[in-house]
Structures are given as C-alpha cells and as structure tokens.
Amino acid sequence: MKTTYIKQALLTLLCIAATACTNEDYQLYDTTQKDSAFMEYINDNDEVATSVTYSFGFDIATQYVIELPVKLMGMPSDKARAFTLEPDEGTTMQEGVHYTIDHESMYIPANGVETKVKITLLRNNDPELQQKEFTLNLVLKESEDLAVVGQNKFSITYSDIHPEYAPSWWVSWAMPAYRYDVAQKFFELFYAMKDVNPTVIDEMVTTYGDYFTNASDFQGPLIMYSSFLNKYVLIPLYEYYEEHDPSAIEGWAKPSPM
C-alpha cells in the first residue's frame, strides 16, 4: 500500500510539472492585436510565385483573368475587413485600358481567412500591346482593418505579340502556309472539340501544353494524332478558308479523313 501511495504522489507531481510547462510554453493568441494580410499566388507548377507573365498568343479571347489570393494572418472576424491594393513603381499598364481590377473584392469576408481579387487583362484597347509587354506591379497596403505581413508585392506582365513564324510542330506537309490568323482558327476549332471529345483534348494538352507550347515536329501532335486532327480540325479549317479566304490555303491539298 505504501508503494502505491508513493507512485500516486509522484504521478501528481509530474502532472503539476507538466501543466506548469504547458502554461509557460504555449501563449494564448492576443486577440487585441491587429491582424494582417499577405499575398500567396500559386502558379501552374504548384509553387508560390511573386509574378506571372501572360501572352495571348494564338488565343482568340479578348480578356484574361488572373485571380490573386490575399490571405489572413490572424483570427477570423464576424465582420468583413478591407485591404488596399495599389499600382507600385514600375507599372506601365493603365487601368481601364490594359486591365481592370475588382475593387469590390478587396476585403477578407466575415468569418473567412482569404479572398481572391480578380485582375482582368484587356486585349483590344491598345495596339502597342502587339509590339511590347506591359507590366502591373501591385503592392498590398495597410488599412484601418488589417496590417501587412510577409509577401506584399505581385507583378503581372502581359502582351499580345503575334508569333511571326510558324511553331516547330506546324509541319509544311500537313498544314497550309503559316499565318497568324490561320493558327488562331486552327486552335479555335481544336478547343471547340473539348465539349465533344474532352478525353482526347485533355490528353493532347497534357502532352503538348496549352496551345501546343511544348510540342515539336518530332512525334508532335500532327503525327501522333493525325487522324483526329484531320477529321475534326484540319478538314473544317480547309473548308472554312475555302469559303472565306481561298488565298490562305493556296497550295494546300484538302486533308483526307483517313
């Protein structure tokens, strides 16, 4: 019995000691301090990035949207808390001409820990976009509701410089002579098939990149997917220009459906 009492006493002392250490090592969060916001953009490689570059390339879209995450460092609140994003030094984009930004989304929502601010890049307002790049440098500023911590700057660069020469996968024996507008039409027809045959389109994009940016003539899409492209892209491409602009397909024989 004596041994049992000794064990219980030692156990009690250990519990008291453990409790003391816990109270000393783990401080309670100070709910009176000002919470903070920071940026955390994740790129296509699942990496945190402080900048992004976009080219409209062969895309037919007139706008491109980038969603910039702004996150909370601190405790959620039962009210929405505003922050400020402003153009920083080195910005060459003009709001309303090159981009729009959703000012109404610049707040951490009530009971939330992050939001995404939409920045829309505009394609058709400035012809100089076809000759050079424009940049928007954004800085996250402290507001009445939120301080700023960690990453507080983000840079966006974009252009609409038309590729002058045919990409390497644009092989002469299977395609018409390269023209930028013909390449745009090619991809318009290609991506239109995503609703009809999403498996093949997703497979090709995974293999060769969006708009075939990673493709080459060696075992490229026109070789490995010749039957699919002939039937759904190249024959419709031929027929479109046969009706609208025969000069675009001069010297190019209509592809076989194979």
Secondary structure as GFF3:
##gff-version 3
##sequence-region A 1 258
A	DSSP	alpha_helix	2	25	.	.	.	ID=ss1
A	DSSP	beta_strand	36	39	.	.	.	ID=ss2
A	DSSP	beta_strand	41	42	.	.	.	ID=ss3
A	DSSP	beta_strand	48	49	.	.	.	ID=ss4
A	DSSP	beta_strand	51	55	.	.	.	ID=ss5
A	DSSP	beta_strand	63	73	.	.	.	ID=ss6
A	DSSP	beta_strand	81	82	.	.	.	ID=ss7
A	DSSP	beta_strand	84	87	.	.	.	ID=ss8
A	DSSP	beta_strand	99	101	.	.	.	ID=ss9
A	DSSP	three_ten_helix	103	105	.	.	.	ID=ss10
A	DSSP	beta_strand	107	108	.	.	.	ID=ss11
A	DSSP	beta_strand	114	122	.	.	.	ID=ss12
A	DSSP	three_ten_helix	127	130	.	.	.	ID=ss13
A	DSSP	beta_strand	134	141	.	.	.	ID=ss14
A	DSSP	beta_strand	147	148	.	.	.	ID=ss15
A	DSSP	beta_strand	153	159	.	.	.	ID=ss16
A	DSSP	alpha_helix	180	192	.	.	.	ID=ss17
A	DSSP	alpha_helix	198	208	.	.	.	ID=ss18
A	DSSP	three_ten_helix	210	212	.	.	.	ID=ss19
A	DSSP	alpha_helix	221	224	.	.	.	ID=ss20
A	DSSP	alpha_helix	226	229	.	.	.	ID=ss21
A	DSSP	pi_helix	230	234	.	.	.	ID=ss22
A	DSSP	alpha_helix	235	244	.	.	.	ID=ss23
A	DSSP	three_ten_helix	246	249	.	.	.	ID=ss24
###
